[in-house]
Amino acid sequence: MLDVDFVRSQFPAFSEQSLEGQAFFENAGGSYTSAQVIDRLTRFYRERKVQPYAPYRASELGGAEMDEARARLAALMGVETDEVSFGPSTTQNTYILAQAFRQWMDPGDAIIVTNQDHEANSGPWRRLAEDGIEIREWKIDPETGHLDPEKLMELLDDRVRLVCFPHCSNVVGEINPVAKITALAHAAGAFVCVDGVSYAPHGLPDVGGMGADIYLFSAYKTYGPHQGIMVIRRNIGTMLPNQGHYFNGDSLYKRFTPAGPDHAQVAASAGMVDYIEALAAHHGIMGETPVATGAAVHDLMRDHEEKLLQPLLDYAASKNSVRLIGPTDAAKRAPTVALVANAPGEALAAQLASHGVMAGGGDFYANRALEGMNVDTDHGVLRVSFVHYTSENEVQKLIAALDAVL
Ligand SMILES: Cc1ncc(COP(=O)(O)O)c(C=O)c1O
């Protein structure tokens, strides 16, 4: 069982006076940062803030720490070190990837996108229509927001080069079967690009095991600094045209990051792995491989989240005046819960703030998903999202506050 007190001791936000009494339920927007990440970031700025990879001590240490971050994250996700790269954000990362596909594809080729995705994994691909690429939309169920793999089958044929979909939508919350969808796409000769932003905070996945060609997530929602992290598998990464400086084209991890990296933040991302390893050590987890350790920590987080989530879902489902988006079974979803109520989402979030609950309201850039479920994007949803560091008391406080404002 997850030791929540230990978990919370790893996050300075929980001992920060100015945040005392505030239950945090906007984690899908951005998580608190672990002490390990903050310590590394501070150390980098104090001791290593020079151009890395030069032959003097501070620079060598800085460069080595940046390499360490990629190597250890890659090992946890079951991929090679140079298959992991950093960019400023997931939105900018998909933008660059879309430019690479723009060059690689021919008019008449097709891409499948969903209307469940955040705009980051949708808009950049749809714009390829300007170059004669056919865009096919894999549509969600208008009632439930569910993405049915059977419907994907109807869209796949030998013209499809890429299928873009989320591991989990930031408003529907349902966990999509990545390995299954990837197998369907691969069988039709297409690659996949998976947006893992809403999933990764609930346990880093075994990307190698799932088979995804591209897997993206945002470190700032996963206890880390403000970076986007990309896994781009070697076969696709070497085949797509280089988007970086021409002389860097032989380095896989530099091919899709045209800008210079944020050295300190890349280095500090090693703290995300320190944190996961601290959780493993505290709970007596000794995986035979980093992937096994990562999987055990993932399960520990998920068990805790599911236990806390079910009463919240039961409460929301029992309210006649509220539409709960996505599954009512905690095992099927992330604890990212969007509610459509009589009052607009933002107004409700403001009311929750006066009850000591930090939540968000609006469209969360998931406009297409909300429209696909006939939710007025101006009215928006109230979204309450939590992660493994959330306590049972906080969820009870949230339910009481919801009861007061809904
Ligand atoms: C599911 C999902 N995908 C992508 C993004 C965009 O991530 P970034 O802010 O790193 O561009 C977000 C941000 O909210 C998101 O929730």
The ligand as an SDF file (V2000), in Angstrom:
LIG
                    3D

 16 16  0  0  0  0  0  0  0  0999 V2000
   -3.5520   15.6900  -22.8360 C   0  0  0  0  0  0  0  0  0  0  0  0
   -2.6590   16.8600  -23.0750 C   0  0  0  0  0  0  0  0  0  0  0  0
   -1.8780   16.8520  -24.1700 N   0  0  0  0  0  0  0  0  0  0  0  0
   -1.0410   17.8680  -24.4480 C   0  0  0  0  0  0  0  0  0  0  0  0
   -0.9690   18.9690  -23.6350 C   0  0  0  0  0  0  0  0  0  0  0  0
   -0.0210   20.0670  -23.9980 C   0  0  0  0  0  0  0  0  0  0  0  0
    1.1390   19.9720  -23.2300 O   0  0  0  0  0  0  0  0  0  0  0  0
    2.1820   21.1750  -23.1810 P   0  0  0  0  0  0  0  0  0  0  0  0
    1.6220   22.1730  -22.2350 O   0  0  0  0  0  0  0  0  0  0  0  0
    3.4480   20.5320  -22.7000 O   0  0  0  0  0  0  0  0  0  0  0  0
    2.3110   21.7170  -24.5520 O   0  0  0  0  0  0  0  0  0  0  0  0
   -1.7600   19.0390  -22.4920 C   0  0  0  0  0  0  0  0  0  0  0  0
   -1.7090   20.2230  -21.6150 C   0  0  0  0  0  0  0  0  0  0  0  0
   -2.6040   20.5120  -20.8900 O   0  0  0  0  0  0  0  0  0  0  0  0
   -2.6270   17.9510  -22.2170 C   0  0  0  0  0  0  0  0  0  0  0  0
   -3.4150   17.9560  -21.1320 O   0  0  0  0  0  0  0  0  0  0  0  0
  1  2  1  0
  2  3  1  0
  2 15  2  0
  3  4  2  0
  4  5  1  0
  5  6  1  0
  5 12  2  0
  6  7  1  0
  7  8  1  0
  8  9  2  0
  8 10  1  0
  8 11  1  0
 12 13  1  0
 12 15  1  0
 13 14  2  0
 15 16  1  0
M  END
$$$$
